[in-house]
Amino acid sequence: MAAKRIYLNAFEMACVGHQAPGLWRHPDDRAWRYKDLSYWTDLARLLERGRFDAIFLADVLGVYDVYEGSPDAALREATQVPMLDPVPLVSAMAGVTERLGFGVTVSLTYEQPYALARRLSTLDHLTDGRVAWNVVTSYLESAARNLGFDTQRAHDDRYDVGDEFMDVCYQLWEYSWDDDAVVRDPERGLFTDPAKVRPIGHHGRYYDVPGLFLAEPSPQRTPVIFQAGASPRGRSFAARHGEAIFINAVDRAATRRLVDDIRARIAGEGRDPESVRIFILLTAIAAETDAQARAKEEEYRSYASLDGALALYGGWSGLDLSGHDPDTPLAYIDTDAARSALEIFTRADPTRTWTPREVARYLTIGGIGPVVAGSPATVADELEAWVDETGIDGFNLAYVVAPGTFADFVELVVPELQRRGRVPAGYGPGRTLRENLVGTPTPHVRDDHPAARHRDRRRALAGEAVPSRA
Ligand SMILES: Cc1cc2nc3c(=O)[nH]c(=O)nc-3n(C[C@H](O)[C@H](O)[C@H](O)COP(=O)(O)O)c2cc1C
């Protein structure tokens, strides 16, 4: 059997020390240049040269102020603050690349579907079909308070709102405009044929969107949908909408169980479970030899900030570990933050417990994901083992120092993965991200994706045949 392909995304955020609290102190780190356009355009070129599938941009809309009940540790340690908006970075990176994809995180909790759908269509036009939306529902109280709420909406309710939000977007992207609505015919004085554009007439529980979409159809129409909900409700949301799903992994056995659960949920939604790409967060520290890589990791660890890690973890889990004995194992409780961030250290592996001190040390490099340090062969062996033993499809690779960690990976590990037949030598014939990542024959969503229902409605209006649904 041919070796399973490995998909590669770079995991970034418009801030410093994204998954490596404290590493902004390291002399090789250039992440502080995140405010410069050239930081992003150089990075995009590097990743495309290294045959990465996409750059994945995380985002949050609040500060990490749970730890010690204050934003001070996050500010001192640059724990995802200061931070900029990732959306505008995409068009600059698209301008200097041809095939690299762009996964951009936008929280639907603080958006209106009508406006966000247009922003994403804009990106899909400007990138010529290379954009993915990482749909998140947010987990920070500090974001809710500054964005028109007294407190966050309850955890599971956020996903109910999300289901309707997605449905409105799908109608705008797939139903409102026909492919040939724009005729641009000077003779007839007709730019857009009004007969080929229609209002969606959506009146739901959370949203009323009666009108027609403002944007004409973009190459992919619906951008590739990424999702990273990890609680049971989050997973069912991901299984319904995600074409790529991003999960946290600590050990392989637990990840295998999680992947099996997610694929079963995808099948339960009437979708082909193998059509969805599952990614884990992982940090690879590569050098010519194992010894050099281990020395590099040790040196990196000397810059790590435990306070920064605990600030990060406070935001993710909703738990202030400053009040918790550092050496007493954590127990699971429900919070309104990202439940998975807590679950992974309490329930994922029934054979081990984690104390706050261990969690902080674990998180200082690579966040919740595993860290692999070694020669190109060692790193490639580890990546292959993760893919083959857990059923995942690829990695969102975090950096320790930017862009150095990515540059090392491109120079050392990608050629090794290509030699092993795991990463293709070049990009495939399809120009869009969906064709490359999901493997669809066209730039558009598969027939089994929920967005396709609204495409069918549009086609039916035009008298076209539509696939029957089971
Ligand atoms: C690997 C991973 C990456 C995530 N990235 C982001 C992000 O960039 N921004 C964000 O607001 N939420 C992010 N999330 C949070 C989830 O999308 C989700 O909102 C959160 O985990 C709470 O839902 P849950 O309890 O279902 O996991 C991420 C979650 C995971 C597991």
The ligand as an SDF file (V2000), in Angstrom:
LIG
                    3D

 31 33  0  0  0  0  0  0  0  0999 V2000
   -6.1630   22.9820   18.0020 C   0  0  0  0  0  0  0  0  0  0  0  0
   -7.1280   24.0750   18.3110 C   0  0  0  0  0  0  0  0  0  0  0  0
   -6.9430   25.3620   17.7870 C   0  0  0  0  0  0  0  0  0  0  0  0
   -7.8240   26.3910   18.0730 C   0  0  0  0  0  0  0  0  0  0  0  0
   -7.6190   27.6510   17.5790 N   0  0  0  0  0  0  0  0  0  0  0  0
   -8.4580   28.6530   17.9560 C   0  0  0  0  0  0  0  0  0  0  0  0
   -8.2530   30.0000   17.5630 C   0  0  0  0  0  0  0  0  0  0  0  0
   -7.3120   30.3300   16.8540 O   0  0  0  0  0  0  0  0  0  0  0  0
   -9.1060   30.9380   18.0100 N   0  0  0  0  0  0  0  0  0  0  0  0
  -10.1690   30.6490   18.7990 C   0  0  0  0  0  0  0  0  0  0  0  0
  -10.9330   31.5520   19.1560 O   0  0  0  0  0  0  0  0  0  0  0  0
  -10.3980   29.3790   19.1740 N   0  0  0  0  0  0  0  0  0  0  0  0
   -9.5620   28.4090   18.7780 C   0  0  0  0  0  0  0  0  0  0  0  0
   -9.7970   27.1440   19.2020 N   0  0  0  0  0  0  0  0  0  0  0  0
  -10.9450   26.9420   20.0710 C   0  0  0  0  0  0  0  0  0  0  0  0
  -12.0870   26.1630   19.4570 C   0  0  0  0  0  0  0  0  0  0  0  0
  -12.4580   26.4740   18.1820 O   0  0  0  0  0  0  0  0  0  0  0  0
  -13.2680   26.2330   20.3840 C   0  0  0  0  0  0  0  0  0  0  0  0
  -13.8770   27.4880   20.3410 O   0  0  0  0  0  0  0  0  0  0  0  0
  -12.8900   26.0120   21.7670 C   0  0  0  0  0  0  0  0  0  0  0  0
  -12.0190   24.9180   21.8280 O   0  0  0  0  0  0  0  0  0  0  0  0
  -14.1230   25.8280   22.6360 C   0  0  0  0  0  0  0  0  0  0  0  0
  -14.8950   24.8100   22.1670 O   0  0  0  0  0  0  0  0  0  0  0  0
  -14.7360   23.3140   22.6470 P   0  0  0  0  0  0  0  0  0  0  0  0
  -14.9810   23.3530   24.1140 O   0  0  0  0  0  0  0  0  0  0  0  0
  -15.7860   22.6310   21.8400 O   0  0  0  0  0  0  0  0  0  0  0  0
  -13.3770   22.8590   22.3190 O   0  0  0  0  0  0  0  0  0  0  0  0
   -8.9180   26.1180   18.9010 C   0  0  0  0  0  0  0  0  0  0  0  0
   -9.1090   24.8280   19.4250 C   0  0  0  0  0  0  0  0  0  0  0  0
   -8.2480   23.8170   19.1310 C   0  0  0  0  0  0  0  0  0  0  0  0
   -8.5090   22.4490   19.7040 C   0  0  0  0  0  0  0  0  0  0  0  0
  1  2  1  0
  2  3  1  0
  2 30  2  0
  3  4  2  0
  4  5  1  0
  4 28  1  0
  5  6  2  0
  6  7  1  0
  6 13  1  0
  7  8  2  0
  7  9  1  0
  9 10  1  0
 10 11  2  0
 10 12  1  0
 12 13  2  0
 13 14  1  0
 14 15  1  0
 14 28  1  0
 15 16  1  0
 16 17  1  0
 16 18  1  0
 18 19  1  0
 18 20  1  0
 20 21  1  0
 20 22  1  0
 22 23  1  0
 23 24  1  0
 24 25  2  0
 24 26  1  0
 24 27  1  0
 28 29  2  0
 29 30  1  0
 30 31  1  0
M  END
$$$$
